[in-house]
């Protein structure tokens, strides 16, 4: 593991058990492309997985919070508003 990865772990106070996963998470697709790495070695697959998890969690939240709203209303009105305010919600916690 590189020195910068060790420094990152020290700064955030967390030790990654899977160092390969940590490296993948920290590898941007442009870096992978420039260094001719396999396309599966960048963070895009993890980003896809994370986006999917957020979609499930937010959908479940909206489904239970607004039982009277039809699907179209939830999708068009509430989902964009939820994600627009997400950074504020994270900072508040």
SEDOPA-883547 format. One line per field, with one value per residue: chain; residue in three letters; residue number from 1; x, y, z of N, C-alpha, C, CB in turn. Coordinates in pm, 1 decimal. Glycine has a CB too. Layout:
N
mol = A; ...
type = ALA; ...
seq = NUM; ...
n_u = X; ...
n_v = Y; ...
n_w = Z; ...
ca_u = X; ...
ca_v = Y; ...
ca_w = Z; ...
c_u = X; ...
c_v = Y; ...
c_w = Z; ...
cb_u = X; ...
cb_v = Y; ...
cb_w = Z; ...
end
This chain:
93
mol = A; A; A; A; A; A; A; A; A; A; A; A; A; A; A; A; A; A; A; A; A; A; A; A; A; A; A; A; A; A; A; A; A; A; A; A; A; A; A; A; A; A; A; A; A; A; A; A; A; A; A; A; A; A; A; A; A; A; A; A; A; A; A; A; A; A; A; A; A; A; A; A; A; A; A; A; A; A; A; A; A; A; A; A; A; A; A; A; A; A; A; A; A
type = UNK; UNK; UNK; UNK; UNK; UNK; UNK; UNK; UNK; UNK; UNK; UNK; UNK; UNK; UNK; UNK; UNK; UNK; UNK; UNK; UNK; UNK; UNK; UNK; UNK; UNK; UNK; UNK; UNK; UNK; UNK; UNK; UNK; UNK; UNK; UNK; UNK; UNK; UNK; UNK; UNK; UNK; UNK; UNK; UNK; UNK; UNK; UNK; UNK; UNK; UNK; UNK; UNK; UNK; UNK; UNK; UNK; UNK; UNK; UNK; UNK; UNK; UNK; UNK; UNK; UNK; UNK; UNK; UNK; UNK; UNK; UNK; UNK; UNK; UNK; UNK; UNK; UNK; UNK; UNK; UNK; UNK; UNK; UNK; UNK; UNK; UNK; UNK; UNK; UNK; UNK; UNK; UNK
seq = 1; 2; 3; 4; 5; 6; 7; 8; 9; 10; 11; 12; 13; 14; 15; 16; 17; 18; 19; 20; 21; 22; 23; 24; 25; 26; 27; 28; 29; 30; 31; 32; 33; 34; 35; 36; 37; 38; 39; 40; 41; 42; 43; 44; 45; 46; 47; 48; 49; 50; 51; 52; 53; 54; 55; 56; 57; 58; 59; 60; 61; 62; 63; 64; 65; 66; 67; 68; 69; 70; 71; 72; 73; 74; 75; 76; 77; 78; 79; 80; 81; 82; 83; 84; 85; 86; 87; 88; 89; 90; 91; 92; 93
n_u = 85.4; 48.4; 217.6; 53.3; -200.2; -189.9; -164.2; -413.1; -584.7; -501.7; -575.6; -858.6; -922.9; -978.1; -928.7; -890.7; -997.1; -988.5; -761.8; -735.4; -991.7; -1008.9; -812.6; -929.8; -1160.7; -1047.9; -948.1; -980.2; -1161.6; -1037.1; -768.7; -722.6; -758.6; -553.6; -333.3; -358.1; -507.4; -718.7; -1064.8; -1229.3; -1092.1; -1120.0; -1314.6; -1577.7; -1756.8; -1805.3; -1923.4; -2158.4; -2278.6; -2309.2; -2482.5; -2707.7; -2773.5; -2835.1; -3061.1; -3244.5; -3270.0; -3362.6; -3600.0; -3746.6; -3772.2; -3926.1; -4153.9; -4265.4; -4293.6; -4467.5; -4740.6; -4977.5; -4918.0; -4899.7; -4690.7; -4582.7; -4582.1; -4403.7; -4165.8; -4125.6; -4141.3; -4048.8; -3808.1; -3601.1; -3595.2; -3523.2; -3258.0; -3140.6; -3125.6; -2967.4; -2682.6; -2707.1; -2849.3; -2664.2; -2460.0; -2593.2; -2624.7
n_v = -118.0; 223.0; 513.6; 740.9; 628.8; 507.6; 737.0; 852.4; 667.3; 708.5; 976.1; 970.3; 796.5; 524.3; 184.9; 7.6; -313.4; -449.5; -382.3; -369.2; -300.2; -47.4; 86.0; 65.0; 218.3; 468.0; 523.3; 709.9; 709.1; 842.4; 841.7; 565.1; 514.9; 670.5; 534.2; 293.6; 89.5; -187.3; -153.2; -224.2; -162.6; 92.1; 338.5; 339.0; 116.4; 75.4; 318.5; 293.0; 85.3; 212.2; 425.0; 274.8; 162.1; 394.6; 473.0; 266.9; 299.3; 566.9; 547.4; 367.0; 520.1; 742.9; 606.1; 507.7; 741.6; 903.0; 778.8; 834.2; 938.8; 900.1; 697.0; 852.3; 1115.5; 1087.7; 1025.3; 1245.0; 1480.6; 1449.7; 1295.9; 1443.8; 1670.5; 1556.8; 1467.5; 1708.6; 1834.4; 1666.6; 1706.0; 1901.6; 1763.6; 1570.1; 1726.0; 1832.9; 1610.4
n_w = 0.0; -75.6; 53.8; 61.1; 76.2; 326.3; 481.6; 429.5; 555.7; 819.6; 858.2; 830.7; 1025.5; 997.8; 918.0; 630.6; 552.9; 317.6; 103.6; -172.3; -255.5; -145.0; -296.1; -549.4; -507.7; -482.9; -731.4; -1008.4; -1318.1; -1531.5; -1457.0; -1455.3; -1727.0; -1844.4; -1746.9; -1857.4; -1728.7; -1642.1; -1716.0; -1508.2; -1283.0; -1187.6; -1004.2; -1099.8; -1110.9; -840.1; -783.9; -932.9; -786.0; -535.9; -606.2; -670.6; -423.4; -277.1; -420.7; -360.6; -80.8; -59.3; -205.1; -48.5; 183.1; 89.6; -0.3; 238.3; 388.1; 244.7; 195.7; 62.9; -183.0; -538.2; -758.5; -971.5; -868.7; -655.9; -790.8; -970.0; -814.0; -544.3; -530.3; -674.9; -505.3; -263.3; -311.6; -376.1; -133.3; 12.1; 74.8; 277.1; 471.9; 545.4; 656.6; 877.3; 1042.6
ca_u = 0.0; 128.7; 223.4; -63.2; -316.1; -172.6; -195.2; -557.4; -642.5; -472.4; -655.5; -1001.9; -938.5; -1038.6; -838.7; -960.4; -953.1; -964.4; -680.6; -764.5; -1117.0; -975.2; -743.3; -1029.5; -1247.9; -973.3; -895.1; -1072.8; -1158.1; -939.2; -637.4; -716.2; -742.8; -419.9; -233.9; -394.8; -556.6; -843.9; -1177.9; -1291.6; -1004.9; -1150.8; -1424.2; -1710.0; -1845.8; -1845.4; -2016.3; -2284.1; -2335.2; -2351.0; -2601.9; -2818.8; -2810.0; -2903.8; -3193.5; -3330.0; -3294.2; -3447.8; -3732.1; -3813.9; -3805.9; -4037.9; -4269.2; -4325.9; -4323.3; -4579.5; -4821.4; -5088.8; -4869.7; -4876.9; -4552.1; -4540.3; -4551.3; -4281.8; -4051.9; -4104.6; -4132.0; -3978.9; -3672.1; -3505.4; -3585.5; -3449.0; -3115.5; -3093.1; -3100.3; -2886.3; -2562.2; -2746.3; -2886.5; -2541.6; -2389.6; -2668.7; -2603.7
ca_v = 0.0; 344.4; 603.0; 829.6; 551.8; 494.4; 868.6; 868.5; 587.5; 776.6; 1099.8; 943.8; 711.3; 395.2; 91.9; -74.8; -453.4; -488.9; -274.8; -361.2; -225.1; 92.5; 138.0; 78.5; 331.2; 592.6; 533.9; 773.3; 645.6; 909.1; 789.4; 427.2; 522.6; 721.8; 434.9; 169.3; -11.7; -251.0; -64.9; -264.2; -123.3; 227.5; 346.0; 351.6; 6.0; 103.2; 431.6; 234.4; 13.3; 311.7; 493.1; 180.8; 152.3; 519.8; 471.2; 177.4; 360.0; 685.6; 501.4; 310.9; 633.3; 816.2; 516.2; 501.4; 875.8; 960.1; 666.5; 882.5; 988.3; 799.7; 680.9; 965.4; 1229.9; 1058.7; 1030.8; 1376.6; 1592.3; 1427.8; 1244.3; 1553.6; 1755.2; 1480.7; 1468.7; 1846.8; 1870.2; 1563.6; 1759.0; 1971.6; 1662.5; 1506.1; 1822.0; 1846.8; 1493.6
ca_w = 0.0; -87.1; 170.2; 60.8; 122.7; 471.4; 537.6; 422.6; 663.9; 946.1; 867.1; 849.2; 1142.3; 959.4; 849.2; 532.2; 557.5; 178.5; 45.4; -315.5; -267.7; -115.8; -414.0; -655.5; -473.7; -497.7; -868.0; -1103.6; -1450.3; -1618.4; -1417.2; -1504.8; -1871.4; -1874.6; -1707.6; -1926.1; -1635.7; -1679.1; -1684.9; -1381.7; -1172.0; -1142.3; -907.6; -1161.4; -1070.5; -702.0; -792.7; -977.3; -672.2; -436.9; -657.0; -660.8; -281.5; -243.0; -482.5; -281.6; 49.9; -74.7; -249.0; 69.2; 270.0; 29.3; -4.8; 371.3; 438.9; 168.1; 147.3; -18.2; -312.3; -643.2; -803.4; -1053.8; -782.4; -581.1; -882.1; -1030.9; -720.0; -418.5; -545.8; -699.1; -385.5; -162.9; -342.9; -374.8; 6.0; 76.1; 141.6; 399.1; 570.9; 592.0; 741.7; 1000.7; 1128.7
c_u = 89.2; 121.8; 99.8; -189.1; -309.3; -207.5; -345.4; -624.7; -620.6; -560.0; -803.1; -1028.9; -1005.7; -934.6; -921.1; -907.7; -920.8; -892.5; -705.0; -891.5; -1093.7; -907.7; -840.1; -1118.4; -1179.3; -919.9; -1000.9; -1055.0; -1056.0; -796.8; -619.0; -692.9; -602.1; -309.8; -265.5; -430.7; -684.7; -960.1; -1247.0; -1207.5; -1027.8; -1276.0; -1564.5; -1805.7; -1893.2; -1944.4; -2154.5; -2354.1; -2387.0; -2476.0; -2724.8; -2867.1; -2885.0; -3044.3; -3290.2; -3367.7; -3388.0; -3588.7; -3811.4; -3858.9; -3927.8; -4165.8; -4340.7; -4364.0; -4445.5; -4667.5; -4936.8; -5046.9; -4854.2; -4730.6; -4502.0; -4503.3; -4421.9; -4158.6; -4022.2; -4077.4; -4037.6; -3835.5; -3573.3; -3487.3; -3505.1; -3299.4; -3058.1; -3054.9; -3010.5; -2759.4; -2594.4; -2781.1; -2763.2; -2466.6; -2459.2; -2645.4; -2464.2
c_v = 123.4; 427.7; 692.4; 757.0; 531.9; 625.7; 893.7; 791.4; 654.2; 899.5; 1072.8; 851.7; 578.7; 312.5; 3.0; -217.8; -504.5; -374.8; -259.2; -279.5; -76.6; 156.9; 159.3; 199.7; 465.2; 615.1; 589.0; 710.6; 711.8; 862.4; 647.9; 425.7; 567.0; 619.6; 295.8; 55.1; -72.8; -161.0; -100.8; -224.6; 19.6; 223.8; 347.9; 239.5; 25.8; 219.5; 382.8; 163.4; 109.7; 386.4; 404.0; 167.3; 278.2; 524.4; 383.4; 242.0; 480.1; 647.0; 445.5; 422.2; 708.6; 733.3; 514.6; 639.0; 937.8; 849.9; 709.1; 928.3; 875.8; 801.8; 801.6; 1087.2; 1208.5; 1075.9; 1172.3; 1486.9; 1566.2; 1380.6; 1356.9; 1643.9; 1686.3; 1489.4; 1609.7; 1888.9; 1771.6; 1618.6; 1831.3; 1872.4; 1595.2; 1598.2; 1835.6; 1730.6; 1497.9
c_w = 0.0; 40.9; 177.6; 107.8; 274.1; 540.9; 537.4; 535.6; 800.1; 964.2; 893.8; 968.2; 1114.2; 885.7; 757.3; 539.9; 417.4; 107.5; -104.3; -338.8; -241.3; -236.8; -528.8; -630.4; -497.3; -639.6; -962.7; -1241.4; -1543.4; -1585.2; -1470.7; -1655.5; -1910.1; -1845.9; -1762.1; -1831.5; -1691.5; -1635.9; -1553.7; -1260.5; -1124.9; -1053.3; -968.9; -1123.0; -926.4; -697.0; -834.9; -861.0; -566.5; -479.7; -643.7; -516.5; -238.0; -300.8; -403.0; -148.5; 38.0; -119.9; -132.2; 163.8; 217.3; 27.7; 130.5; 426.4; 371.1; 110.8; 56.0; -158.3; -413.0; -689.0; -881.7; -972.0; -705.3; -669.9; -928.8; -930.1; -603.3; -434.8; -577.4; -576.8; -276.8; -188.4; -348.2; -233.1; 77.9; 140.2; 272.2; 508.8; 629.0; 688.0; 875.7; 1096.0; 1182.9
cb_u = -96.7; 81.9; 350.3; -85.5; -323.0; -27.5; -123.2; -610.3; -581.7; -325.1; -641.8; -1060.3; -1015.4; -1166.3; -757.1; -942.7; -1061.0; -1098.5; -532.8; -779.5; -1222.8; -882.8; -631.3; -1115.1; -1292.5; -858.7; -845.7; -1049.3; -1296.7; -949.7; -621.8; -845.9; -845.4; -394.0; -223.7; -282.0; -581.2; -855.6; -1278.8; -1315.1; -861.4; -1171.8; -1406.8; -1695.9; -1773.4; -1721.8; -1964.0; -2259.7; -2230.9; -2239.2; -2582.2; -2777.6; -2683.6; -2823.9; -3183.9; -3259.1; -3161.6; -3385.4; -3718.7; -3720.5; -3686.2; -4002.5; -4225.0; -4231.0; -4202.7; -4527.3; -4876.8; -5157.0; -4736.8; -4971.1; -4539.4; -4648.7; -4665.9; -4286.7; -4077.0; -4223.9; -4268.1; -4053.4; -3667.9; -3551.9; -3725.3; -3493.9; -3091.2; -3200.5; -3229.7; -2850.0; -2488.7; -2864.9; -2978.9; -2451.5; -2380.1; -2815.5; -2628.2
cb_v = 0.3; 427.7; 689.6; 887.1; 414.7; 452.5; 979.0; 821.6; 446.3; 816.6; 1179.8; 882.0; 782.9; 415.7; 6.0; -17.2; -542.1; -524.7; -301.2; -502.9; -280.3; 102.0; 43.2; -49.0; 321.3; 594.1; 396.8; 927.5; 650.3; 1063.4; 790.8; 351.0; 617.7; 848.0; 429.3; 125.9; 49.2; -392.3; -69.2; -414.3; -139.6; 323.6; 467.3; 355.5; -131.0; 134.7; 538.0; 136.4; -80.2; 410.3; 534.4; 44.0; 131.3; 639.4; 421.5; 42.6; 402.6; 783.6; 395.4; 212.6; 729.1; 858.8; 373.3; 433.5; 966.4; 1050.1; 590.0; 995.8; 1060.4; 825.1; 556.3; 1001.8; 1255.1; 916.1; 942.1; 1413.7; 1624.5; 1329.0; 1137.9; 1637.9; 1790.5; 1334.2; 1399.2; 1941.4; 1881.6; 1458.4; 1854.2; 2064.8; 1557.6; 1468.1; 1958.7; 1858.9; 1361.4
cb_w = 122.7; -206.6; 164.9; -79.1; 50.8; 505.7; 459.0; 286.4; 664.0; 952.5; 738.7; 722.7; 1245.1; 870.0; 951.0; 388.8; 622.7; 105.2; 70.7; -376.4; -170.3; 8.7; -456.9; -665.9; -328.6; -400.5; -918.0; -1110.4; -1514.3; -1603.8; -1263.0; -1470.1; -1930.4; -1794.7; -1557.1; -2014.8; -1494.6; -1614.7; -1797.4; -1380.6; -1212.3; -1264.1; -824.4; -1310.8; -1084.6; -615.1; -892.5; -1093.5; -611.0; -411.7; -803.8; -715.5; -193.4; -293.0; -627.3; -256.9; 114.2; -175.7; -358.9; 143.3; 282.3; -112.9; -44.1; 467.0; 419.6; 54.4; 264.7; 53.0; -295.1; -763.9; -888.8; -1150.5; -684.9; -523.7; -1001.7; -1112.5; -666.9; -337.3; -656.4; -817.8; -332.6; -162.3; -474.6; -431.5; 79.5; -24.3; 48.4; 372.4; 508.4; 472.7; 673.1; 970.0; 1052.7
end
